[in-house]
Amino acid sequence: MRHYEIILIIHPNQSEKISEIVKCYSNIIINSKGKIHRLEDWGRRQLAYSINKLHKAHYILINIEVNPELIHELENKFRYDDSIIRNLIITTKNAVTGASPMLKILEENKDSKVGLNKINS
């Protein structure tokens, strides 16, 4: 089994269905005897450039350990799923379980906003 990192960019109109989308792909991974080491929801973010006239999208990061055959199946499912705008699949050497730098930045921003609200209140 190999380790992979997957980033999904999901259409902003599907933001309320994110949990269903993640659950669907998680079930596919688990049913094929794979493991999910890390699953992060980065939320709705600004795109670097417009894709299909969209300027924002929802980002999901998943680190998994699966057989290479499943990756081809996932790529096909991502390609034909209208809710997924783009996807990126990268092979990693080891299982990554810690928080990503992006999640740390999001948490720091959330903490700084809470601090500002406390000062202004």
C-alpha positions in Angstrom: 0.0 0.0 0.0 1.2 3.5 -0.8 0.6 6.9 0.8 -1.2 9.6 -1.1 -2.3 13.2 -0.5 -5.4 14.4 -2.2 -6.7 18.0 -2.5 -10.2 18.5 -3.8 -11.5 21.8 -5.0 -15.3 21.6 -4.8 -17.9 23.9 -6.5 -19.1 26.6 -4.1 -22.8 25.7 -4.7 -22.0 22.3 -3.1 -20.7 23.7 0.2 -23.7 22.5 2.2 -23.1 18.9 0.8 -19.4 18.8 1.7 -20.0 16.2 4.5 -21.9 13.9 2.1 -19.2 14.2 -0.6 -16.4 13.5 1.9 -18.4 10.6 3.4 -18.9 9.0 0.0 -15.2 9.1 -0.9 -14.2 8.0 2.7 -16.5 4.9 2.3 -14.9 4.0 -1.0 -11.4 4.2 0.6 -12.3 2.3 3.8 -14.3 -0.4 1.9 -11.2 -1.1 -0.3 -9.2 -1.7 2.9 -7.5 1.7 2.8 -6.8 4.0 5.7 -7.5 7.7 6.1 -4.6 9.3 8.1 -5.7 13.0 7.9 -8.9 14.7 6.7 -9.1 18.5 6.8 -11.8 20.9 5.6 -10.1 24.2 4.7 -13.4 25.8 4.0 -14.4 28.2 1.2 -11.5 30.1 -0.1 -10.6 32.5 -2.9 -9.2 30.8 -6.0 -5.8 32.1 -7.4 -7.5 32.4 -10.8 -11.1 31.9 -12.0 -12.1 28.4 -13.0 -15.3 28.2 -15.1 -16.2 31.8 -14.1 -15.9 30.9 -10.4 -13.8 32.9 -8.0 -14.3 30.9 -4.8 -14.4 27.2 -4.0 -14.4 24.8 -1.1 -11.1 23.0 -0.3 -10.6 19.5 1.2 -7.3 17.8 2.1 -7.2 14.0 2.5 -4.1 11.8 3.3 -4.7 8.2 2.7 -3.0 4.8 2.4 -4.4 2.6 -0.4 -3.5 0.3 -3.2 -2.5 2.1 -6.4 -5.4 0.5 -8.3 -7.8 2.4 -6.1 -6.2 5.7 -7.1 -7.2 5.1 -10.8 -10.8 4.5 -9.6 -10.8 7.7 -7.5 -9.4 9.7 -10.4 -12.2 8.5 -12.6 -14.8 9.3 -10.0 -13.3 12.8 -9.4 -13.3 13.4 -13.2 -17.0 12.6 -13.6 -18.2 14.2 -10.4 -19.7 17.6 -11.3 -19.2 19.0 -7.8 -15.4 18.6 -8.0 -13.8 21.4 -10.0 -10.2 20.3 -9.7 -8.3 17.6 -7.9 -4.6 16.9 -7.1 -3.2 13.5 -6.1 0.4 13.3 -4.9 2.3 10.3 -3.7 4.0 10.7 -0.3 6.7 8.6 1.3 5.2 8.3 4.7 1.8 8.7 6.4 1.1 12.3 7.3 -1.0 12.7 10.4 -0.2 16.1 11.8 -2.0 19.3 11.0 -1.2 20.9 7.7 0.4 24.4 7.6 -2.8 25.7 6.0 -4.9 24.5 8.9 -2.5 26.1 11.4 -2.8 29.4 9.5 -6.6 29.1 9.6 -6.6 28.4 13.3 -4.3 31.4 14.0 -6.5 33.7 12.0 -9.6 32.4 13.8 -7.8 33.0 17.2 -6.7 36.5 16.2 -10.3 37.4 15.2 -11.6 36.1 18.5 -9.0 38.2 20.3 -10.1 41.3 18.4 -13.7 40.6 19.2 -12.9 40.4 22.9 -11.0 43.7 22.8 -13.8 45.5 21.0 -16.5 44.1 23.3 
